[in-house]
C-alpha cells in the first residue's frame, strides 16, 4: 500500500522515509511541537492525506484574476505623468507592486510544498523574507492610503501641502526598508551563520523554518509579537480614519449619495479582507505552539490561509479599489480606444 493511501490512524504510526541526512524515528503523533526533523515531512504527508493540493486550484484562479488587471493598472500609473503626480496613485501603485510580488512567490512556494519539491534552506529563507516584506509593505501602504483619504477629506484645502507627491516618493522606499528590517534580522542573519545553509528543506514555511532553528520557540514568539503589534497598530489607524470619514460624510450630507456610500463600504470590505489573513496567521502561531492541538488543524489552517484568504483580497483589489478611480479607468479606456482606432486605420 502506498504511504499516501493510508488511513488516518495508520498515518500516525507510519515511519518516516528520510529525505535528508540522518534518519528520523517516526511520524509525530499529531502535536505541532514534535521534533524539528519530523515536522516538515509529517506536514507534507498530512497535506497529501487531506488532498490539500486542491487549494492550489483556488490559488491559481485568484492569481490569474489578479494578473488580468494588476499589471495593467500599475503600468498605467507609472506611464502617465498626471497620475504619478498624485500621492493616492503612488500609494496605489506601491500596493499593486507589493501584491504582485507576494502572489507570484506565494503561489510558487505553495506548489513546491504541495508537490514535495525540496528547496535549499537558504533559498527558502530568502523567498520567505521577500514574501513577508511584500506582505507587510502592502499592509502598511494600504494603511497610509486610508490615512491619505482621511487627510484629503478632513483638510481638503491643505491636503496638497501636507502630502505632496515628492514627499510620498520618499515615503515609499522607507516603507520597503521598514517592512524588510524584521524578517531580514530574524531569518537571513541566522541563516548566514548556519553551518549547512544548502541543506534540503521539504516544506518551505515560515513557522517550520523558524521552529527548526536553535532559537526556534523564542523566534516564533518574537514573530507572534511582531505581527500582533503591527496588526493592532495598522488596524487602529484604519478604524479611527474610517469612523471619522463616516462621521464627516454623514454630517456633510455626502452619505446620501450612492457613490460615496458604495465606495466607503467597498473599501471597508477590502480592508477587512486584507487584515483578516494577518489575524489568522497569529492564530496559526498560537496553534503551532500548543502541544494538545493536532498538527492536522495547523496544516489545514495554513493551507486555507496561504492559498485562499491571502490571495482573495489581492485578486479583487485592482477591480474594487483601483478601477473605481475615474482617472485610472478613463486612462485605460483611452489606451484601449487608441489601440482600437489604430487597428481600424490599419485595416482600412
C-alpha positions as CSV (number, residue, x, y, z in Angstrom):
1,X,0.0,0.0,0.0
2,X,1.3,3.5,-0.9
3,X,2.1,5.8,2.0
4,X,-0.4,8.4,0.9
5,X,-3.1,5.8,0.7
6,X,-3.0,5.0,4.5
7,X,-6.0,5.9,6.6
8,X,-5.5,8.5,9.4
9,X,-4.8,6.0,12.2
10,X,-2.2,4.3,10.1
11,X,-0.7,7.6,9.1
12,X,0.1,8.4,12.8
13,X,2.2,5.2,13.1
14,X,3.9,5.2,9.7
15,X,7.7,5.5,9.9
16,X,9.3,8.4,8.1
17,X,11.3,7.9,5.0
18,X,14.3,10.2,5.4
19,X,14.8,12.7,2.6
20,X,17.8,14.5,4.2
21,X,20.9,13.4,6.0
22,X,20.1,11.4,9.1
23,X,17.1,9.1,9.8
24,X,14.1,10.1,11.8
25,X,12.4,7.6,14.0
26,X,8.7,8.1,13.2
27,X,5.9,10.4,12.3
28,X,4.8,12.7,15.0
29,X,1.6,11.8,16.8
30,X,-0.2,15.0,15.9
31,X,1.4,17.6,18.1
32,X,2.8,20.7,16.4
33,X,5.7,20.6,18.8
34,X,7.3,17.4,17.7
35,X,11.0,17.4,16.8
36,X,12.1,19.8,14.1
37,X,13.3,16.9,11.9
38,X,9.9,15.1,12.0
39,X,7.5,18.0,11.4
40,X,8.3,19.1,7.7
41,X,7.9,15.6,6.3
42,X,4.9,15.0,8.7
43,X,3.4,18.2,7.3
44,X,3.9,17.0,3.8
45,X,2.2,13.7,4.4
46,X,-0.8,15.2,6.1
47,X,-1.2,17.7,3.3
48,X,-1.5,14.8,0.8
49,X,-3.6,12.7,3.1
50,X,-6.2,15.5,3.2
51,X,-5.7,16.4,-0.5
52,X,-4.9,20.0,0.4
53,X,-3.2,20.3,-3.0
54,X,-6.7,21.1,-4.3
55,X,-6.2,24.5,-2.7
56,X,-3.8,25.2,-5.5
57,X,-6.8,25.5,-7.9
58,X,-8.2,28.4,-6.0
59,X,-4.8,30.0,-5.6
60,X,-4.1,29.7,-9.4
61,X,-7.6,31.1,-10.3
62,X,-7.2,34.1,-7.9
63,X,-3.7,34.6,-9.3
64,X,-4.9,34.7,-12.8
65,X,-7.8,37.1,-11.9
66,X,-5.3,39.5,-10.3
67,X,-2.9,39.1,-13.3
68,X,-5.5,40.4,-15.7
69,X,-5.8,43.8,-14.1
70,X,-2.9,44.4,-11.6
71,X,0.0,44.8,-14.0
72,X,-2.2,46.9,-16.4
73,X,-3.2,49.4,-13.7
74,X,0.4,49.5,-12.4
75,X,1.8,50.3,-15.9
76,X,-1.0,52.8,-16.4
77,X,0.0,54.7,-13.2
78,X,3.8,54.6,-13.9
79,X,3.5,55.6,-17.5
80,X,1.0,58.5,-17.0
81,X,2.6,61.7,-15.7
82,X,-0.6,63.2,-14.2
83,X,-1.2,60.0,-12.2
84,X,2.4,60.0,-11.0
85,X,2.0,63.4,-9.5
86,X,-0.7,62.4,-7.0
87,X,0.0,60.7,-3.8
88,X,-3.0,58.4,-3.8
89,X,-2.0,56.9,-7.1
90,X,1.6,56.4,-6.0
91,X,0.4,54.6,-2.9
92,X,-2.0,52.5,-5.0
93,X,0.9,51.6,-7.4
94,X,3.1,50.5,-4.4
95,X,0.2,48.3,-3.1
96,X,-0.2,46.7,-6.5
97,X,3.6,46.1,-6.8
98,X,3.6,44.5,-3.3
99,X,0.7,42.3,-4.2
100,X,2.0,41.0,-7.5
101,X,5.4,40.1,-5.8
102,X,3.6,38.3,-3.0
103,X,1.2,36.5,-5.3
104,X,3.9,35.2,-7.6
105,X,6.2,33.9,-4.7
106,X,3.3,32.6,-2.6
107,X,1.9,30.5,-5.5
108,X,5.4,29.2,-6.4
109,X,6.2,28.2,-2.8
110,X,2.7,26.6,-2.4
111,X,3.3,24.5,-5.5
112,X,6.7,23.4,-4.2
113,X,5.3,22.5,-0.8
114,X,2.3,20.5,-2.2
115,X,4.4,18.7,-4.8
116,X,7.2,17.9,-2.3
117,X,9.9,19.6,-4.2
118,X,12.7,20.3,-1.7
119,X,14.4,23.7,-1.7
120,X,17.7,24.7,-0.3
121,X,17.2,26.1,3.1
122,X,18.9,29.4,2.4
123,X,16.9,29.8,-0.8
124,X,13.7,29.1,1.1
125,X,14.6,31.7,3.7
126,X,15.2,34.3,1.0
127,X,11.8,33.6,-0.5
128,X,10.1,33.8,2.8
129,X,11.8,37.1,3.6
130,X,10.7,38.6,0.3
131,X,7.1,37.3,0.8
132,X,6.9,38.8,4.4
133,X,8.4,42.1,3.2
134,X,6.0,42.4,0.3
135,X,3.1,41.4,2.6
136,X,4.0,44.0,5.2
137,X,4.7,46.6,2.6
138,X,1.2,46.1,1.2
139,X,-0.5,46.3,4.6
140,X,1.4,49.4,5.6
141,X,0.7,51.1,2.2
142,X,-3.0,50.4,2.5
143,X,-3.0,51.9,6.0
144,X,-1.3,55.0,4.5
145,X,-3.9,55.0,1.7
146,X,-6.7,55.2,4.3
147,X,-4.8,57.9,6.2
148,X,-4.3,59.8,2.9
149,X,-8.1,59.6,2.2
150,X,-8.8,60.9,5.7
151,X,-6.4,63.9,5.3
152,X,-7.9,64.7,1.8
153,X,-11.5,64.7,3.2
154,X,-10.7,66.4,6.6
155,X,-8.3,69.1,5.3
156,X,-9.1,69.5,1.6
157,X,-7.5,73.0,1.3
158,X,-4.3,71.9,3.0
159,X,-4.0,68.4,1.6
160,X,-1.5,69.2,-1.2
161,X,0.8,70.9,1.3
162,X,0.5,68.1,3.9
163,X,1.0,65.2,1.4
164,X,2.8,66.3,-1.8
165,X,3.8,63.7,-4.3
166,X,7.5,64.5,-3.6
167,X,7.1,63.5,0.0
168,X,5.2,60.4,-0.9
169,X,8.0,59.3,-3.3
170,X,10.4,59.5,-0.3
171,X,7.9,57.6,2.0
172,X,7.6,54.6,-0.4
173,X,11.2,53.4,-0.2
174,X,11.1,53.9,3.6
175,X,8.1,51.6,3.7
176,X,10.0,48.8,2.0
177,X,13.0,49.3,4.2
178,X,10.9,49.2,7.4
179,X,9.0,46.2,6.1
180,X,12.2,44.3,5.5
181,X,14.1,45.1,8.7
182,X,12.4,42.5,11.0
183,X,12.3,39.5,8.5
184,X,15.9,40.1,7.5
185,X,17.0,40.3,11.1
186,X,15.3,37.1,12.3
187,X,15.8,35.0,9.2
188,X,18.7,36.0,6.9
189,X,21.3,36.8,9.5
190,X,20.9,33.5,11.5
191,X,21.0,31.5,8.2
192,X,24.2,33.2,7.1
193,X,25.7,31.8,10.3
194,X,24.3,28.4,9.8
195,X,26.8,25.6,9.0
196,X,24.5,23.9,6.5
197,X,22.8,26.7,4.5
198,X,22.3,24.5,1.4
199,X,20.6,21.5,3.1
200,X,17.4,20.4,1.6
201,X,14.1,21.5,3.2
202,X,10.9,19.5,2.3
203,X,8.4,22.2,3.2
204,X,9.1,25.9,2.9
205,X,7.0,27.6,5.5
206,X,7.9,30.4,7.9
207,X,6.8,28.7,11.1
208,X,8.7,25.5,10.2
209,X,11.8,27.3,9.2
210,X,11.9,29.4,12.3
211,X,11.0,26.4,14.5
212,X,13.8,24.3,13.2
213,X,16.5,26.8,14.3
214,X,18.4,26.8,17.6
215,X,16.2,29.5,19.0
216,X,13.0,28.1,17.4
217,X,10.5,28.8,20.2
218,X,11.9,32.2,21.0
219,X,11.9,33.2,17.3
220,X,8.2,32.1,16.9
221,X,7.2,34.1,20.0
222,X,9.0,37.1,18.5
223,X,7.2,36.8,15.2
224,X,3.9,36.5,17.1
225,X,4.6,39.7,19.0
226,X,5.7,41.5,15.8
227,X,2.7,40.6,13.8
228,X,0.3,41.2,16.7
229,X,1.6,44.7,17.4
230,X,1.7,45.5,13.7
231,X,-1.9,44.3,13.2
232,X,-3.1,46.3,16.2
233,X,-1.3,49.4,15.1
234,X,-2.4,49.4,11.5
235,X,-6.0,48.3,12.3
236,X,-6.3,51.0,14.9
237,X,-5.3,53.7,12.4
238,X,-7.7,52.3,9.8
239,X,-10.7,52.0,12.2
240,X,-10.1,55.6,13.5
241,X,-9.9,57.0,10.0
242,X,-13.0,55.2,8.8
243,X,-15.0,56.2,11.8
244,X,-14.0,59.8,11.2
245,X,-14.7,59.5,7.4
246,X,-18.1,58.1,8.1
247,X,-18.9,60.9,10.5
248,X,-17.7,63.6,8.1
249,X,-19.6,62.2,5.2
250,X,-22.7,61.7,7.4
251,X,-22.7,65.2,8.8
252,X,-21.9,66.9,5.5
253,X,-24.7,65.1,3.6
254,X,-22.3,63.2,1.3
255,X,-23.6,59.9,2.7
256,X,-26.8,60.4,0.8
257,X,-25.0,60.0,-2.5
258,X,-24.8,56.3,-3.5
259,X,-21.3,56.5,-5.0
260,X,-19.8,57.9,-1.7
261,X,-21.6,55.2,0.3
262,X,-20.7,52.3,-2.0
263,X,-17.0,53.5,-2.2
264,X,-16.7,53.6,1.6
265,X,-18.4,50.2,2.0
266,X,-16.3,48.6,-0.7
267,X,-13.1,50.0,0.7
268,X,-14.1,48.8,4.2
269,X,-14.7,45.2,2.9
270,X,-11.4,45.2,1.1
271,X,-9.5,46.3,4.2
272,X,-11.3,43.6,6.2
273,X,-10.1,41.0,3.6
274,X,-6.6,42.3,3.8
275,X,-6.2,42.4,7.5
276,X,-8.1,39.1,8.1
277,X,-5.3,36.8,7.0
278,X,-2.9,38.5,9.3
279,X,-5.2,37.7,12.2
280,X,-5.5,34.1,11.0
281,X,-1.6,33.9,10.9
282,X,-1.4,34.9,14.5
283,X,-3.8,32.1,15.3
284,X,-1.6,29.8,13.3
285,X,1.3,30.7,15.5
286,X,-0.7,30.0,18.6
287,X,-1.9,26.6,17.3
288,X,1.7,25.7,16.4
289,X,2.9,26.3,19.9
290,X,0.1,24.2,21.6
291,X,1.0,20.6,22.4
292,X,-2.6,19.5,22.6
293,X,-3.5,20.8,19.2
294,X,-3.4,18.3,16.4
295,X,-0.9,19.1,13.6
296,X,-3.8,18.5,11.1
297,X,-5.5,21.6,12.4
298,X,-2.4,23.7,11.8
299,X,-1.9,22.2,8.4
300,X,-5.5,22.9,7.3
301,X,-5.3,26.5,8.7
302,X,-2.1,27.3,6.9
303,X,-3.2,25.8,3.6
304,X,-6.5,27.7,3.6
305,X,-4.9,31.0,4.7
306,X,-1.9,31.0,2.3
307,X,-3.8,29.6,-0.8
308,X,-7.1,31.3,-0.4
309,X,-7.5,34.0,2.3
310,X,-4.2,35.8,1.4
311,X,-4.9,35.5,-2.3
312,X,-8.5,36.7,-2.2
313,X,-8.1,40.4,-1.5
314,X,-5.1,40.7,-3.8
315,X,-7.2,39.2,-6.7
316,X,-10.1,41.7,-6.3
317,X,-8.2,44.8,-5.1
318,X,-7.4,46.1,-8.7
319,X,-11.1,45.8,-9.6
320,X,-12.8,47.0,-6.4
321,X,-10.2,49.6,-5.5
322,X,-8.1,50.6,-8.5
323,X,-10.7,50.7,-11.3
324,X,-13.1,52.8,-9.1
325,X,-10.8,55.8,-9.6
326,X,-12.2,57.7,-12.6
327,X,-8.8,58.9,-13.7
328,X,-7.4,55.4,-13.9
329,X,-10.5,53.9,-15.7
330,X,-10.6,56.9,-18.1
331,X,-6.9,56.5,-18.9
332,X,-7.3,52.7,-19.5
333,X,-10.3,53.4,-21.7
334,X,-8.3,55.9,-23.6
335,X,-5.4,53.5,-24.1
336,X,-7.7,50.8,-25.5
337,X,-9.5,53.4,-27.6
338,X,-6.3,54.5,-29.2
339,X,-5.4,50.9,-30.0
340,X,-8.8,50.2,-31.5
341,X,-8.6,53.3,-33.7
342,X,-5.1,52.3,-34.9
343,X,-6.3,48.8,-35.7
344,X,-9.2,50.2,-37.7
345,X,-6.9,52.6,-39.6
346,X,-4.6,49.7,-40.5
347,X,-7.4,47.6,-41.8
348,X,-8.7,50.4,-43.9
